[in-house]
Amino acid sequence: MNFTDATHKSENDKRVFLNASKNVNGKTSLMAKEFFDGLSYQQVNLADYDIPQIGKGRGEYEKVWKQVKNADVLLIGTPIYWSDVSGYLKTFMDHLDVSDDLNGADFYVIAQGMAIDQSEAVHTIYGSLSHFASRFGMNFIGIASTEGEVAQLSEKLQ
C-alpha cells in the first residue's frame, strides 16, 4: 500500500475515530486502537445513534456531526459488508452537507472483513471515500484492511 504523508502530527490535534461497526468494541475498534498507538482520540460509534435512512428525517445525525466536524485527524473504521462500507456509514454519509468543517484534516480509513482477499472491496471503498475526502478538502492518507497495513498507516500519524 502506498500512503500519502500526513500534515497533522501535533499532540494537541483533535483526533476522531468514527466507528461504523455494529460491534462498538469489536475488531474495527481494536484496529483503531492499534492505529492510534497510545495517542488520545475520541471514538464515535454510529451504532449508538439513531440516524434514519435519507428522506426519513435526520434523527441524531447532528449529534454525530458535532463530534466529527473540525477534526484535525479523522479515522473512519468500517467492516466490509457485501464488498462495501457498512449501512451505518452509508446512511451517515447520505446526510452529509458539503462544508469546510473538515477542510485540511488528515483522513484515514480502516476497512476490514472476513474474506481472505479484500482487494476488490477495498478498491470500491477507496473510490467512494476518496470522493468524500475530496469534497470536504481533506488529505486522504490511505486505507488499510489488515493489521500489517494498519501498522504502516499508523506510521504516517506518528
DSSP file (Angstrom, degrees, kcal/mol; ACC not computed):
  #  RESIDUE AA STRUCTURE BP1 BP2  ACC     N-H-->O    O-->H-N    N-H-->O    O-->H-N    TCO  KAPPA ALPHA  PHI   PSI    X-CA   Y-CA   Z-CA
    1    1 A M              0   0    0      0, 0.0     2,-0.5     0, 0.0   143,-0.0   0.000 360.0 360.0 360.0 136.8    0.0    0.0    0.0
    2    2 A N        -     0   0    0      0, 0.0     2,-0.3     0, 0.0     0, 0.0  -0.907 360.0-167.3-102.3 128.6    1.1    3.5   -0.8
    3    3 A F        -     0   0    0     -2,-0.5   139,-0.2   139,-0.1     2,-0.1  -0.882  18.1-122.8-117.6 148.7    0.1    6.1    1.7
    4    4 A T        -     0   0    0    137,-2.5     2,-0.2    -2,-0.3   135,-0.0  -0.469  39.2 -96.5 -80.2 157.1    0.2    9.9    1.4
    5    5 A D        -     0   0    0     -2,-0.1     2,-0.2     1,-0.1    -1,-0.1  -0.526  38.1-124.3 -76.3 143.5    2.1   11.9    4.0
    6    6 A A        -     0   0    0    150,-0.4     3,-0.1    -2,-0.2    -1,-0.1  -0.505  15.0-163.6 -85.0 154.9    0.2   13.4    6.9
    7    7 A T  S    S+     0   0    0     -2,-0.2     2,-0.7     1,-0.1    -1,-0.1   0.594  73.0  71.5-109.6 -19.1    0.2   17.0    7.8
    8    8 A H        +     0   0    0     64,-0.1    -1,-0.1     1,-0.1    -2,-0.0  -0.881  43.8 136.9-107.1 112.8   -1.2   16.8   11.4
    9    9 A K        +     0   0    0     -2,-0.7     2,-0.2   149,-0.1    -1,-0.1   0.127  31.7 125.0-138.2  19.3    1.2   15.3   13.9
   10   10 A S    >   -     0   0    0      1,-0.1     3,-1.4     2,-0.0    -2,-0.0  -0.563  63.9-130.9 -85.1 146.9    0.7   17.6   16.9
   11   11 A E  T 3  S+     0   0    0      1,-0.3    29,-0.2    -2,-0.2    -1,-0.1   0.758 108.6  57.5 -64.0 -24.4   -0.2   16.3   20.4
   12   12 A N  T 3  S+     0   0    0      2,-0.1    -1,-0.3     0, 0.0    -2,-0.0   0.406  79.2 123.9 -89.5   2.2   -2.9   18.9   20.5
   13   13 A D    <   -     0   0    0     -3,-1.4     2,-0.8     1,-0.1    58,-0.1  -0.285  68.9-117.1 -62.3 146.4   -4.7   17.7   17.3
   14   14 A K        -     0   0    0     56,-0.2    59,-2.4    27,-0.0    58,-2.3  -0.798  36.4-169.3 -84.3 113.4   -8.3   16.8   17.5
   15   15 A R  E     -a   73   0A   0     -2,-0.8    27,-2.6    57,-0.2     2,-0.4  -0.926   5.0-175.7-111.3 125.8   -8.4   13.1   16.6
   16   16 A V  E     -ab  74  42A   0     57,-2.7    59,-2.9    -2,-0.5     2,-0.6  -0.974  15.3-159.4-125.9 133.1  -11.7   11.4   16.0
   17   17 A F  E     -ab  75  43A   0     25,-3.3    27,-3.1    -2,-0.4     2,-0.9  -0.951   8.9-159.4-108.4 112.7  -12.5    7.7   15.2
   18   18 A L  E     -ab  76  44A   0     57,-2.9    59,-2.3    -2,-0.6     2,-0.7  -0.829  12.0-156.8 -93.1 105.1  -15.8    7.3   13.5
   19   19 A N  E     -ab  77  45A   0     25,-2.7    27,-2.6    -2,-0.9    28,-0.4  -0.748  17.1-179.8 -90.8 114.6  -16.7    3.7   14.2
   20   20 A A        +     0   0    0     57,-3.2    69,-0.4    -2,-0.7    68,-0.3   0.082  47.0 109.2-102.3  22.3  -19.2    2.3   11.6
   21   21 A S        -     0   0    0     56,-0.1    26,-0.5    57,-0.1    -2,-0.1  -0.724  68.9-137.8 -97.6 148.6  -19.4   -1.2   13.1
   22   22 A K  S    S+     0   0    0     -2,-0.3     2,-1.0     1,-0.2    -1,-0.1   0.744  98.8  70.1 -71.3 -22.4  -22.4   -2.6   14.9
   23   23 A N  S >  S-     0   0    0      1,-0.2     3,-2.2     2,-0.0     6,-0.4  -0.808  71.2-167.9 -96.9  95.8  -19.9   -4.1   17.4
   24   24 A V  T 3  S+     0   0    0     -2,-1.0    -1,-0.2     1,-0.3    -3,-0.1   0.722  88.8  32.5 -62.9 -22.1  -18.6   -1.0   19.2
   25   25 A N  T 3  S+     0   0    0     -3,-0.1    -1,-0.3     4,-0.1    -3,-0.0  -0.005 101.2 111.5-119.5  27.9  -15.7   -2.9   20.8
   26   26 A G  S <> S-     0   0    0     -3,-2.2     4,-2.2     3,-0.0     5,-0.2   0.124  88.8 -63.2 -86.6-158.4  -15.1   -5.3   18.0
   27   27 A K  H  > S+     0   0    0      1,-0.2     4,-2.6     2,-0.2     5,-0.2   0.860 130.7  55.0 -60.7 -40.7  -12.3   -5.9   15.5
   28   28 A T  H  > S+     0   0    0      1,-0.2     4,-1.8     2,-0.2    -1,-0.2   0.929 110.7  46.2 -60.4 -44.6  -12.7   -2.5   13.8
   29   29 A S  H  > S+     0   0    0     -6,-0.4     4,-2.1     2,-0.2    -2,-0.2   0.890 111.5  51.6 -64.5 -40.9  -12.4   -0.7   17.2
   30   30 A L  H  X S+     0   0    0     -4,-2.2     4,-2.1     1,-0.2    -2,-0.2   0.895 108.7  50.9 -63.7 -39.7   -9.4   -2.8   18.2
   31   31 A M  H  X S+     0   0    0     -4,-2.6     4,-2.3     2,-0.2    -1,-0.2   0.869 108.5  52.5 -66.3 -35.3   -7.7   -1.9   14.9
   32   32 A A  H  X S+     0   0    0     -4,-1.8     4,-2.6     2,-0.2     5,-0.2   0.908 107.2  52.0 -65.1 -41.8   -8.4    1.8   15.5
   33   33 A K  H  X>S+     0   0    0     -4,-2.1     4,-1.3     1,-0.2     5,-0.5   0.909 111.1  47.5 -60.7 -42.1   -6.7    1.5   19.0
   34   34 A E  H  <5S+     0   0    0     -4,-2.1    -1,-0.2     2,-0.2    -2,-0.2   0.895 110.2  53.9 -63.7 -40.4   -3.7   -0.1   17.3
   35   35 A F  H  <5S+     0   0    0     -4,-2.3    -2,-0.2     1,-0.2    -1,-0.2   0.933 110.1  44.5 -60.2 -48.1   -3.7    2.7   14.7
   36   36 A F  H ><5S-     0   0    0     -4,-2.6     3,-2.4    -5,-0.1    -1,-0.2   0.710  90.5-162.1 -74.8 -19.3   -3.7    5.5   17.3
   37   37 A D  T 3<5S-     0   0    0     -4,-1.3    -3,-0.1     1,-0.3     3,-0.1   0.826  72.1 -31.2  43.4  54.6   -1.0    3.6   19.3
   38   38 A G  T 3 <S+     0   0    0     -5,-0.5    -1,-0.3     1,-0.3     2,-0.1   0.265 105.5 127.6  93.0 -11.9   -1.4    5.4   22.6
   39   39 A L    <   -     0   0    0     -3,-2.4    -1,-0.3    -6,-0.2     2,-0.2  -0.480  66.2-105.9 -73.9 149.6   -2.4    8.8   21.2
   40   40 A S        +     0   0    0    -29,-0.2     2,-0.3    -2,-0.1   -25,-0.1  -0.513  50.1 159.2 -75.3 144.8   -5.6   10.3   22.6
   41   41 A Y        -     0   0    0     -2,-0.2     2,-0.5   -27,-0.1   -25,-0.2  -0.980  39.0-116.6-158.9 159.6   -8.7   10.2   20.4
   42   42 A Q  E     -b   16   0A   0    -27,-2.6   -25,-3.3    -2,-0.3     2,-0.6  -0.901  24.4-149.2-103.1 127.5  -12.5   10.4   20.6
   43   43 A Q  E     -b   17   0A   0     -2,-0.5     2,-0.6   -27,-0.2   -25,-0.2  -0.865  10.6-170.1 -98.4 124.9  -14.4    7.3   19.5
   44   44 A V  E     -b   18   0A   0    -27,-3.1   -25,-2.7    -2,-0.6     2,-0.7  -0.964   8.8-156.0-115.7 114.2  -17.9    8.0   18.0
   45   45 A N  E >   -b   19   0A   0     -2,-0.6     3,-1.9   -27,-0.2     4,-0.2  -0.809   7.8-159.9 -95.7 112.0  -19.9    4.8   17.5
   46   46 A L  G >  S+     0   0    0    -27,-2.6     3,-1.7    -2,-0.7     5,-0.2   0.810  90.6  67.3 -59.3 -28.5  -22.6    5.2   14.8
   47   47 A A  G 3  S+     0   0    0    -26,-0.5    -1,-0.3   -28,-0.4   -27,-0.1   0.700  91.8  62.3 -65.3 -18.1  -24.4    2.2   16.3
   48   48 A D  G <  S+     0   0    0     -3,-1.9     2,-0.3     2,-0.0    -1,-0.3   0.494  99.0  67.6 -84.1  -3.5  -25.1    4.4   19.4
   49   49 A Y  S <  S-     0   0    0     -3,-1.7     2,-1.0    -4,-0.2    12,-0.0  -0.884  77.7-127.9-123.3 149.0  -27.2    6.9   17.4
   50   50 A D        +     0   0    0     -2,-0.3    10,-3.2     2,-0.0    11,-0.3  -0.817  37.6 162.7 -95.0 100.7  -30.5    6.8   15.6
   51   51 A I        -     0   0    0     -2,-1.0     8,-0.1     8,-0.2     3,-0.1  -0.942  25.3-150.9-119.5 106.9  -29.8    8.1   12.1
   52   52 A P        -     0   0    0      0, 0.0     3,-0.1     0, 0.0     5,-0.1  -0.185  30.6 -78.5 -74.6 167.0  -32.6    7.1    9.7
   53   53 A Q    >   -     0   0    0      1,-0.1     3,-1.9     3,-0.1    38,-0.0  -0.265  66.7 -79.9 -57.8 151.1  -32.4    6.5    6.0
   54   54 A I  T 3  S+     0   0    0      1,-0.3    -1,-0.1     2,-0.1     4,-0.1  -0.271 120.9  31.2 -56.6 138.0  -32.3    9.6    3.9
   55   55 A G  T 3  S+     0   0    0      2,-0.2    -1,-0.3    -3,-0.1     3,-0.1   0.345 100.2  85.7  92.7  -5.2  -35.7   11.1    3.5
   56   56 A K  S <  S-     0   0    0     -3,-1.9     3,-0.1     1,-0.5    -2,-0.1   0.018 106.9 -82.7-114.1  25.2  -37.0    9.9    6.9
   57   57 A G        -     0   0    0      1,-0.1    -1,-0.5    -5,-0.1    -2,-0.2  -0.302  42.6 -89.0  96.1 174.0  -35.7   12.8    8.9
   58   58 A R    >   -     0   0    0      1,-0.2     3,-2.4    -2,-0.1    -1,-0.1   0.592  50.5-177.8-101.0 -14.6  -32.2   13.5   10.4
   59   59 A G  T 3  S-     0   0    0      1,-0.3     3,-0.4    -8,-0.1    -8,-0.2  -0.255  70.4 -20.6  54.1-131.1  -32.6   11.7   13.7
   60   60 A E  T 3> S+     0   0    0    -10,-3.2     4,-1.5     1,-0.2     3,-0.5   0.112 100.3 117.8 -98.6  20.5  -29.4   12.1   15.7
   61   61 A Y  H <> S+     0   0    0     -3,-2.4     4,-2.7   -11,-0.3     3,-0.4   0.908  72.6  54.6 -52.4 -47.2  -27.2   13.0   12.8
   62   62 A E  H  > S+     0   0    0     -3,-0.4     4,-2.4     1,-0.2    -1,-0.2   0.845 102.7  57.3 -61.1 -34.7  -26.4   16.4   14.1
   63   63 A K  H  > S+     0   0    0     -3,-0.5     4,-0.8     2,-0.2    -1,-0.2   0.899 111.8  42.3 -61.7 -39.9  -25.1   15.0   17.4
   64   64 A V  H >X S+     0   0    0     -4,-1.5     4,-1.6    -3,-0.4     3,-1.0   0.946 112.3  52.6 -70.9 -48.5  -22.6   12.8   15.5
   65   65 A W  H 3X S+     0   0    0     -4,-2.7     4,-3.1     1,-0.3    -2,-0.2   0.874 102.9  58.7 -57.7 -39.5  -21.6   15.6   13.1
   66   66 A K  H 3< S+     0   0    0     -4,-2.4    -1,-0.3     1,-0.2    -2,-0.2   0.822 108.9  45.9 -59.5 -30.9  -20.9   18.0   16.0
   67   67 A Q  H << S+     0   0    0     -3,-1.0    -1,-0.2    -4,-0.8    -2,-0.2   0.786 118.2  41.8 -81.1 -28.6  -18.3   15.4   17.3
   68   68 A V  H >< S+     0   0    0     -4,-1.6     3,-1.2    -3,-0.2    -2,-0.2   0.878  92.1  93.4 -86.4 -41.8  -16.7   14.8   13.9
   69   69 A K  T 3< S+     0   0    0     -4,-3.1    33,-0.2     1,-0.2     3,-0.1  -0.133  87.4  23.5 -60.8 151.4  -16.5   18.3   12.5
   70   70 A N  T 3  S+     0   0    0     31,-2.5    -1,-0.2     1,-0.2   -56,-0.2   0.610  83.9 153.5  67.9  15.7  -13.3   20.3   12.9
   71   71 A A    <   -     0   0    0     -3,-1.2    -1,-0.2    30,-0.2     3,-0.2  -0.484  37.6-158.7 -68.1 143.4  -11.3   17.2   13.4
   72   72 A D  S    S+     0   0    0    -58,-2.3    34,-3.0     1,-0.3     2,-0.4   0.772  88.3  29.6 -85.9 -33.9   -7.6   17.5   12.5
   73   73 A V  E    S-ac  15 106A   0    -59,-2.4   -57,-2.7    32,-0.2     2,-0.5  -0.992  73.1-173.6-128.9 122.0   -7.4   13.7   12.1
   74   74 A L  E     -ac  16 107A   0     32,-2.9    34,-2.8    -2,-0.4     2,-0.5  -0.973   1.9-175.0-120.1 121.4  -10.4   11.7   11.1
   75   75 A L  E     -ac  17 108A   0    -59,-2.9   -57,-2.9    -2,-0.5     2,-0.5  -0.970   6.1-164.7-111.4 122.4  -10.2    7.9   11.1
   76   76 A I  E     -ac  18 109A   0     32,-2.4    34,-2.7    -2,-0.5     2,-0.5  -0.933   5.4-168.2-104.3 128.9  -13.2    6.1    9.7
   77   77 A G  E     +ac  19 110A   0    -59,-2.3   -57,-3.2    -2,-0.5    34,-0.2  -0.971  12.7 167.1-117.5 128.5  -13.4    2.4   10.5
   78   78 A T  E     - c   0 111A   0     32,-2.9    34,-1.8    -2,-0.5     2,-0.1  -0.999  32.6-128.1-140.2 139.2  -15.9    0.1    8.8
   79   79 A P  E     - c   0 112A   0      0, 0.0     2,-0.7     0, 0.0     7,-0.3  -0.490  37.2-111.9 -71.6 157.9  -16.5   -3.6    8.5
   80   80 A I        +     0   0    0     32,-2.0     2,-0.5    -2,-0.1    34,-0.3  -0.855  38.3 178.7 -96.7 117.6  -16.8   -4.7    4.9
   81   81 A Y  B >  S-E   84   0B   0      3,-2.5     3,-1.0    -2,-0.7    32,-0.0  -0.983  71.5 -14.0-119.1 124.3  -20.3   -6.0    4.1
   82   82 A W  T 3  S-     0   0    0     -2,-0.5    -1,-0.2     1,-0.3     3,-0.1   0.890 128.0 -55.9  51.4  44.5  -21.2   -7.2    0.6
   83   83 A S  T 3  S+     0   0    0      1,-0.2     2,-0.3    -3,-0.1    -1,-0.3   0.772 124.1  75.7  62.0  31.3  -17.9   -5.6   -0.7
   84   84 A D  B <  S-E   81   0B   0     -3,-1.0    -3,-2.5    40,-0.1    -1,-0.2  -0.911  89.1 -66.8-153.8 179.5  -18.8   -2.1    0.6
   85   85 A V        -     0   0    0     -2,-0.3    -5,-0.1    -5,-0.2    -1,-0.1  -0.197  64.5 -84.6 -67.5 165.1  -18.9    0.0    3.7
   86   86 A S     >  -     0   0    0     -7,-0.3     4,-2.3     1,-0.1     5,-0.2  -0.268  33.9-114.0 -67.5 158.7  -21.5   -0.7    6.5
   87   87 A G  H  > S+     0   0    0      1,-0.2     4,-2.8     2,-0.2     5,-0.3   0.842 115.9  61.8 -61.3 -34.5  -25.0    0.6    6.3
   88   88 A Y  H  > S+     0   0    0    -68,-0.3     4,-2.2     1,-0.2    -1,-0.2   0.937 108.7  41.3 -56.9 -47.3  -24.3    2.8    9.3
   89   89 A L  H  > S+     0   0    0    -69,-0.4     4,-2.8     2,-0.2     5,-0.2   0.923 114.3  50.8 -69.4 -43.7  -21.6    4.6    7.4
   90   90 A K  H  X S+     0   0    0     -4,-2.3     4,-2.0     1,-0.2    -2,-0.2   0.927 112.0  47.5 -60.3 -45.3  -23.5    4.8    4.2
   91   91 A T  H  X S+     0   0    0     -4,-2.8     4,-0.9     2,-0.2    -1,-0.2   0.920 112.2  49.9 -63.3 -43.7  -26.6    6.2    6.0
   92   92 A F  H >< S+     0   0    0     -4,-2.2     3,-1.0    -5,-0.3     4,-0.5   0.940 111.8  48.3 -58.1 -47.7  -24.4    8.8    7.8
   93   93 A M  H >< S+     0   0    0     -4,-2.8     3,-1.2     1,-0.3    -1,-0.2   0.827 101.2  64.2 -66.0 -32.0  -22.8    9.9    4.6
   94   94 A D  H 3< S+     0   0    0     -4,-2.0    -1,-0.3     1,-0.3    -2,-0.2   0.801 102.6  50.9 -60.0 -27.8  -26.1   10.2    2.8
   95   95 A H  T << S+     0   0    0     -3,-1.0    -1,-0.3    -4,-0.9    -2,-0.2   0.595  85.2 119.2 -85.1 -12.0  -27.0   13.0    5.3
   96   96 A L    <   -     0   0    0     -3,-1.2     2,-0.5    -4,-0.5    -3,-0.0  -0.250  48.3-158.0 -63.2 138.7  -23.7   15.0    4.8
   97   97 A D        -     0   0    0      0, 0.0    -2,-0.1     0, 0.0    -1,-0.1  -0.982  31.8-111.6-110.7 125.5  -23.8   18.5    3.5
   98   98 A V        +     0   0    0     -2,-0.5     2,-0.3     2,-0.1    38,-0.1  -0.341  56.8 146.2 -60.8 131.3  -20.6   19.5    1.9
   99   99 A S        -     0   0    0     -2,-0.0     3,-0.4    36,-0.0    -1,-0.0  -0.860  61.8-102.3-150.9-178.7  -18.8   22.2    4.0
  100  100 A D  S >  S+     0   0    0     -2,-0.3     3,-1.4     1,-0.2    -2,-0.1   0.271  84.9 110.2 -93.7   9.3  -15.4   23.4    5.1
  101  101 A D  T 3  S+     0   0    0      1,-0.3   -31,-2.5   -32,-0.1    -1,-0.2   0.674  89.5  28.8 -64.0 -18.4  -15.8   21.8    8.6
  102  102 A L  T >  S+     0   0    0     -3,-0.4     3,-2.3    34,-0.3    -1,-0.3   0.230  84.6 144.7-122.2  11.0  -13.1   19.1    7.7
  103  103 A N  T <  S+     0   0    0     -3,-1.4    35,-0.2     1,-0.3    34,-0.2  -0.296  75.4   9.7 -57.0 126.8  -11.0   21.2    5.3
  104  104 A G  T 3  S+     0   0    0     33,-2.9    -1,-0.3     1,-0.3    34,-0.2   0.347  93.1 140.2  86.3  -5.7   -7.3   20.3    5.7
  105  105 A A    <   -     0   0    0     -3,-2.3    34,-3.2    31,-0.2     2,-0.5  -0.371  57.3-118.0 -68.4 147.9   -7.9   17.3    8.0
  106  106 A D  E     -cd  73 139A   0    -34,-3.0   -32,-2.9    32,-0.2     2,-0.5  -0.776  33.6-155.0 -83.5 131.0   -5.9   14.2    7.6
  107  107 A F  E     +cd  74 140A   0     32,-2.9    34,-2.7    -2,-0.5    35,-0.9  -0.938  16.4 175.8-120.0 126.7   -8.2   11.3    6.7
  108  108 A Y  E     -cd  75 142A   0    -34,-2.8   -32,-2.4    -2,-0.5     2,-0.4  -0.897  10.6-157.2-126.2 153.7   -7.6    7.6    7.3
  109  109 A V  E     -cd  76 143A   0     33,-1.9    35,-2.4    -2,-0.3     2,-0.5  -0.998   9.7-167.8-136.6 136.3   -9.7    4.6    6.7
  110  110 A I  E     +cd  77 144A   0    -34,-2.7   -32,-2.9    -2,-0.4     2,-0.5  -0.993  13.1 176.1-116.2 121.7   -9.7    1.1    8.1
  111  111 A A  E     +c   78   0A   0     33,-2.6     2,-0.4    -2,-0.5    11,-0.1  -0.955  10.9 172.6-126.8 109.8  -12.0   -1.3    6.2
  112  112 A Q  E     +c   79   0A   0    -34,-1.8   -32,-2.0    -2,-0.5     2,-0.3  -0.919   4.5 160.7-126.5 146.8  -11.8   -4.9    7.5
  113  113 A G        -     0   0    0     32,-0.4   -32,-0.1    -2,-0.4     5,-0.1  -0.867  46.5-102.5-150.3-177.6  -13.7   -8.0    6.7
  114  114 A M  S    S+     0   0    0    -34,-0.3     4,-0.0    -2,-0.3    -1,-0.0   0.712  82.2 100.2 -88.2 -22.9  -13.7  -11.8    7.0
  115  115 A A  S    S-     0   0    0      1,-0.1    -2,-0.2     2,-0.1     3,-0.1  -0.326  72.9-131.6 -67.8 147.5  -12.7  -12.7    3.4
  116  116 A I  S    S+     0   0    0      1,-0.2     2,-0.7     2,-0.1    -1,-0.1   0.913  99.0  43.9 -64.9 -43.5   -9.1  -13.6    2.7
  117  117 A D        +     0   0    0      1,-0.1    -1,-0.2     2,-0.0     3,-0.2  -0.893  59.2 163.0-109.4 106.8   -8.9  -11.3   -0.3
  118  118 A Q     >  +     0   0    0     -2,-0.7     4,-3.0     1,-0.2     5,-0.3   0.298  42.3 110.3-100.0   7.3  -10.5   -7.9    0.4
  119  119 A S  H  > S+     0   0    0      1,-0.2     4,-2.1     2,-0.2    -1,-0.2   0.854  77.1  47.8 -59.1 -40.8   -8.8   -6.2   -2.6
  120  120 A E  H  > S+     0   0    0     -3,-0.2     4,-2.0     2,-0.2    -1,-0.2   0.929 115.5  45.1 -66.0 -44.4  -11.9   -5.7   -4.7
  121  121 A A  H  > S+     0   0    0      2,-0.2     4,-2.8     1,-0.2     5,-0.2   0.916 112.2  51.7 -64.6 -43.1  -13.9   -4.4   -1.8
  122  122 A V  H  X S+     0   0    0     -4,-3.0     4,-2.9     1,-0.2    -1,-0.2   0.890 108.0  52.9 -62.0 -39.0  -11.1   -2.1   -0.7
  123  123 A H  H  X S+     0   0    0     -4,-2.1     4,-1.9    -5,-0.3    -1,-0.2   0.926 111.5  45.7 -60.9 -45.5  -10.8   -0.7   -4.2
  124  124 A T  H  X S+     0   0    0     -4,-2.0     4,-1.7     2,-0.2    -2,-0.2   0.935 115.3  46.2 -62.5 -47.9  -14.6    0.1   -4.2
  125  125 A I  H  X S+     0   0    0     -4,-2.8     4,-2.6     1,-0.2     5,-0.3   0.895 108.9  55.9 -63.5 -41.4  -14.5    1.6   -0.7
  126  126 A Y  H  X S+     0   0    0     -4,-2.9     4,-2.3    -5,-0.2     5,-0.2   0.912 105.4  53.2 -57.2 -43.5  -11.4    3.6   -1.7
  127  127 A G  H  X S+     0   0    0     -4,-1.9     4,-1.6     1,-0.2    -1,-0.2   0.935 113.1  40.4 -59.5 -49.2  -13.2    5.2   -4.6
  128  128 A S  H  X S+     0   0    0     -4,-1.7     4,-1.9     1,-0.2    -1,-0.2   0.890 118.6  45.7 -71.0 -38.2  -16.2    6.4   -2.7
  129  129 A L  H  X S+     0   0    0     -4,-2.6     4,-2.4     2,-0.2    -1,-0.2   0.780 108.2  57.2 -78.2 -24.7  -14.2    7.6    0.4
  130  130 A S  H  X S+     0   0    0     -4,-2.3     4,-2.3    -5,-0.3    -1,-0.2   0.901 108.0  48.3 -65.3 -41.1  -11.6    9.3   -1.8
  131  131 A H  H  X S+     0   0    0     -4,-1.6     4,-2.5    -5,-0.2    -2,-0.2   0.916 110.1  52.0 -63.6 -43.7  -14.5   11.3   -3.3
  132  132 A F  H  X S+     0   0    0     -4,-1.9     4,-1.5     1,-0.2    -2,-0.2   0.932 110.6  48.0 -56.6 -48.7  -15.7   12.1    0.2
  133  133 A A  H  <>S+     0   0    0     -4,-2.4     5,-2.9     1,-0.2     4,-0.5   0.906 111.8  49.9 -61.1 -42.7  -12.3   13.4    1.2
  134  134 A S  H ><5S+     0   0    0     -4,-2.3     3,-1.0     1,-0.2    -1,-0.2   0.911 108.1  52.1 -63.7 -43.6  -12.0   15.5   -2.0
  135  135 A R  H 3<5S+     0   0    0     -4,-2.5    -1,-0.2     1,-0.3    -2,-0.2   0.811 115.1  42.4 -64.3 -30.1  -15.4   17.1   -1.5
  136  136 A F  T 3<5S-     0   0    0     -4,-1.5   -34,-0.3    -5,-0.2    -1,-0.3   0.386 113.3-115.3 -98.6   2.9  -14.5   18.1    2.1
  137  137 A G  T < 5 +     0   0    0     -3,-1.0   -33,-2.9    -4,-0.5    -3,-0.2   0.800  62.2 153.0  71.3  28.6  -11.0   19.2    1.3
  138  138 A M      < -     0   0    0     -5,-2.9     2,-0.9   -35,-0.2    -1,-0.2  -0.540  51.8-118.2 -91.3 158.6   -9.3   16.5    3.4
  139  139 A N  E     -d  106   0A   0    -34,-3.2   -32,-2.9    -2,-0.2     2,-0.9  -0.844  28.2-147.5 -93.9 100.7   -5.9   15.0    2.9
  140  140 A F  E     +d  107   0A   0     -2,-0.9  -136,-0.2   -34,-0.2   -32,-0.2  -0.608  19.4 179.9 -77.5 106.3   -6.6   11.3    2.2
  141  141 A I  E     -     0   0A   0    -34,-2.7  -137,-2.5    -2,-0.9     2,-0.3   0.913  48.7 -82.7 -75.5 -44.6   -3.7    9.4    3.7
  142  142 A G  E     -d  108   0A   0    -35,-0.9   -33,-1.9  -139,-0.2     2,-0.4  -0.941  31.2 -92.5 161.0 178.7   -4.8    5.9    2.8
  143  143 A I  E     -d  109   0A   0     -2,-0.3     2,-0.4   -35,-0.2   -33,-0.2  -0.970  27.7-168.0-126.7 137.5   -6.9    2.8    3.5
  144  144 A A  E     +d  110   0A   0    -35,-2.4   -33,-2.6    -2,-0.4     3,-0.1  -0.957  15.5 172.9-126.1 144.1   -5.8   -0.3    5.5
  145  145 A S        +     0   0    0     -2,-0.4   -32,-0.4   -35,-0.2     2,-0.3   0.455  65.3  52.7-128.7  -5.0   -7.6   -3.6    5.7
  146  146 A T  S  > S-     0   0    0    -34,-0.1     4,-2.4     1,-0.1     5,-0.2  -0.857  85.9-110.5-126.0 164.3   -5.1   -5.8    7.6
  147  147 A E  H  > S+     0   0    0     -2,-0.3     4,-2.1     1,-0.2     5,-0.1   0.879 119.5  53.0 -61.6 -37.1   -3.3   -5.4   10.9
  148  148 A G  H  > S+     0   0    0      2,-0.2     4,-1.8     1,-0.2    -1,-0.2   0.907 109.9  46.9 -63.8 -42.1    0.0   -5.0    9.0
  149  149 A E  H  > S+     0   0    0      2,-0.2     4,-2.8     1,-0.2    -2,-0.2   0.867 108.8  55.5 -67.3 -36.2   -1.4   -2.3    6.8
  150  150 A V  H  X S+     0   0    0     -4,-2.4     4,-2.5     2,-0.2    -2,-0.2   0.915 107.0  50.4 -61.4 -42.1   -2.9   -0.6    9.9
  151  151 A A  H  X S+     0   0    0     -4,-2.1     4,-1.2     2,-0.2    -1,-0.2   0.905 112.3  46.8 -62.8 -41.5    0.6   -0.5   11.4
  152  152 A Q  H  X S+     0   0    0     -4,-1.8     4,-0.6     2,-0.2     3,-0.2   0.905 113.2  48.6 -66.5 -41.3    2.1    1.0    8.2
  153  153 A L  H >X S+     0   0    0     -4,-2.8     3,-1.1     1,-0.2     4,-0.7   0.880 106.2  57.9 -65.2 -38.5   -0.8    3.6    8.1
  154  154 A S  H >X S+     0   0    0     -4,-2.5     4,-1.8     1,-0.3     3,-0.9   0.825  94.1  66.4 -61.1 -32.8   -0.2    4.4   11.8
  155  155 A E  H 3< S+     0   0    0     -4,-1.2    -1,-0.3     1,-0.3    -2,-0.2   0.821  95.4  57.6 -59.7 -30.3    3.4    5.3   11.0
  156  156 A K  H << S+     0   0    0     -3,-1.1  -150,-0.4    -4,-0.6    -1,-0.3   0.798 108.2  46.8 -69.3 -28.5    2.1    8.3    8.9
  157  157 A L  H <<        0   0    0     -3,-0.9    -2,-0.2    -4,-0.7    -1,-0.2   0.825 360.0 360.0 -80.4 -34.0    0.2    9.6   12.0
  158  158 A Q     <        0   0    0     -4,-1.8    -1,-0.2  -119,-0.0    -2,-0.2   0.467 360.0 360.0 -74.1 360.0    3.2    9.2   14.4
